[in-house]
Amino acid sequence: MKSILCFLLAFASIQAFAQADRTSEVHRIIKSKDSLLFDVGFNRCDIRQFEILLSEQFEFYHDKAGITPSKTEFIAGIRDRVCKLNYKPRRELIESSLEVHPLFRNDTLYGALQSAKHRFYALEKDGTERITSTALFTHLWLIEQGQWKLSRGYSYDHRDNGASKKARD
């Protein structure tokens, strides 16, 4: 009996931290928020998306650029630097790498961890596009007053110019 109970507890703990099925509502929601954040916000420089989606307690950690400690500073960086580059930046999610892990407190969903790999491109004035880098990211999404908000962003393992992924293969 004791071994059965141990097995059931071990199985339950594995299930509690399992990745959300790609057809689940939480996976669909996070993928949609990712699209609004990057396809609309970043790729089109639609700053309003960042204002809507970022938590007031937002913090961003980047392995090359350091810490951005606030929503206000992050949005200013996008608006005043990224959107004013001499090329048009574009981010592409590598969908096959997307993982969403729901977070629960007492069986109530309160957030999700999103992790994936993405590529960044530069669209030059002459119309040519080139890859600038690939990176991994992890986002902490929390439900705040009934709305999904990005609370923490971690961007790391940047590889310039699409350099090979030697260390990860």
Stockholm file with secondary structure:
# STOCKHOLM 1.0

chainA/1-169         MKSILCFLLAFASIQAFAQADRTSEVHRIIKSKDSLLFDVGFNRCDIRQFEILLSEQFEFYHDKAGITPSKTEFIAGIRDRVCKLNYKPRRELIESSLEVHPLFRNDTLYGALQSAKHRFYALEKDGTERITSTALFTHLWLIEQGQWKLSRGYSYDHRDNGASKKARD
#=GR chainA/1-169 SS CHHHHHHHHHHHHHHHTCCCCTTSHHHHHHHHHHHIIIIIIIHHTCHHHHHHHEEEEEEEEETTTEEECSHHHHHHHHHHTGGGSSSEEEEEEEEEEEEEEEEEETTEEEEEEEEEEEEEEEECTTSCEEEEEEEEEEEEEEEETTEEEEEEEEEEEEEETTCCCGGGC
#=GC SS_cons         CHHHHHHHHHHHHHHHTCCCCTTSHHHHHHHHHHHIIIIIIIHHTCHHHHHHHEEEEEEEEETTTEEECSHHHHHHHHHHTGGGSSSEEEEEEEEEEEEEEEEEETTEEEEEEEEEEEEEEEECTTSCEEEEEEEEEEEEEEEETTEEEEEEEEEEEEEETTCCCGGGC
//
